[in-house]
Amino acid sequence: MGNYDIRNDLRYSKEDEWVRSEAKGVTIGISDYAQQQLGDVVFVELPEVGRILEKGEPLGVIESVKTVADLFAPISGEVLEANSGLGEGPEAINDDCYGEGWMLVLSVADASEVEALLDRAGYLQHIKDREDQGT
Amino acid sequence: MTGLQHTPLHRIHIALGARMVPFAGFEMPVQYDSIKEEHTAVRQKAGLFDVSHMGQIHFAGPEAVTAVERLVTCKVASLRVGRVRYGLLCNEEGGIVDDVTVYRAAEDELFLCVNAANVEKDYRWCVRHATKAAGVRNRSAETALLALQGPDSSRILESLGATALPEMRRFQFTETELTGVKLLLSRTGYTGSDGFEIFVQAEAAQGLWKALTGAGARPCGLGARDTLRLEAALPLYGHELDDSTSPLEARLERFVKLKEGGFIGAEAIRARAETGPSRLLAGFEMLERGIAREGYPIARSGQPVGVVSSGGPSPTLGKSIGLGYVPPALAEPGQALDIVIRGKPVAARVVETPFVR
C-alpha cells in the first residue's frame, strides 16, 4: 500500500472526502489518498452557498490533468461556505488537502451521519481493500 | 492487471514508483510523480519516455520501396537513406488505418514505426498488400524505443559521447553507438520540442535508460506525452484519426501525395478533395473556466456542430485547449464555439495550431 497521510482527528467517507467537526458545522475536503490518486488538480467546481445537499448526492467535480471525478456529499446539510480560492489555485488540494485545500463548510442536518463515517483505521482498511482489488 | 504485455523497461518503472495503467495491451507508466512537472521538464530541459510499446514493421528486399510506396500516403522513392517521413496508411475508402513514420534505412530497406494499438492490424495490412520480395517482418517485440525530448536532449547525448548532433537535422537518423550500445538515433518526436527517438535492442534498453536519466533526463509518462502532443496539435490515433476519418478532414493533406497517387486510398481521397470535406479538425481554447474532454459535444448557438476529439489543460499556456471536428466554416481561427461540459455550454474560440510553437 502507498504512503498516505490519514488522520486521527478526521472522519472519512468511502468516496474519499474528509470531514472535520467544528463549532459551526463540518469542514470537508478530499483525502490525501484521493489527491495522490488524482495527481495535479487543475479544476474544481463546487456548489453555491445556500444549497441543501443530501448525503451521497453529487455536489461538484474535481479534475486533474487526466481525470474527471465527481465529488459526493459525505453528510446531509446546507453549504455555509465554499473555498473560492480553489478557483484560481486548485493546486492547493495537492499541496495541503487538509488545510488550504478545504472545499466546503456544511451545516450538520443529522449528527449520526458524521458518527457513521469511517475513522482512520476504517478508512485505511477501505483503501487497502481497494488497492488489493486493483481498482 | 493480468494479460498485459511488459516493455523491457517495466522493472525500472516499478522501481521508480510509476503509476502503471493498461494502454494498448501493455502495462505502461502514466506518470512517475507529477504530469505537470514532467511536462515542464520536457519544455525546459529534457524528459525520457519509454515508448517501446510502439511497433516496428520492417521491409527488406528488391520490392521493399515499391511496397511501402503503395502502402503509405507520403513519397517513399524520393526519401533518402537516413531520412524519416511522416505518412498515413489508408484503406481503399480513404480512411486512416494508422499514422506512421517511414524510415529509409538502406536502398532496399525501410521500416515503419507504428502505434502500439495498431501493430497487429498494420502488420496484417502490410503483408496483405506487399509481395514476398518486399520482405515484411514485424520486429516490434525485439525493439525497444526511448524518446529523449526537450531542449537539453543534445547536450545529454553529447555528455554520453554522441558526436555530430548539430549536423543532424529534424527527421534525420543514423546508426551509431552510445555507451557501448548499438542503436538507431532519430531526430524525431511527439512532443513539439526538439529531441530524439532511440531504437535499441530490447536487452540493451535498461542500461541506456539508466545512462540517459543519469545524465539528467527526467522520466516522463504517457500522461505528459499526451499533454505535450496536444499542445503541439499532433493527432493521436483513436482520437483524431481512425479508419473512417479522411486525411483531408484531419488536415494532413501535406503528407499525402495526392498529385502522384499510386497508394491505397488515393482515388477515394481525390474524390473527397473534389467535393471538399464535410468536417475539419480545429484547435480551440477555452475562454471561460472549464476543461474540454474527449467526447464532449461542440455547439454553436445551441445547435450541436461537432465533438471534442482531445482536450485538457495546457501546462505551458496555463489554459484549457482542445481539438475537435466541426463544419469547415467553423474551423477558421476566431470562430466562436461552445464546448458542452456536463450539459452546460462553455465559451471557446478556434485558434491557430500548434498551440505551442
Interface residues (C-beta under 8 A of the other chain):
Chain A: G39 D40 V42 F43 V61 E63 S64 V65 K66 V68 G87 G134
Chain B: M1 R19 V30 Q31 S34 I35 K36 G223 D226 T227 R289 G290 I291 R293 G312 P313 P315 S320 R342
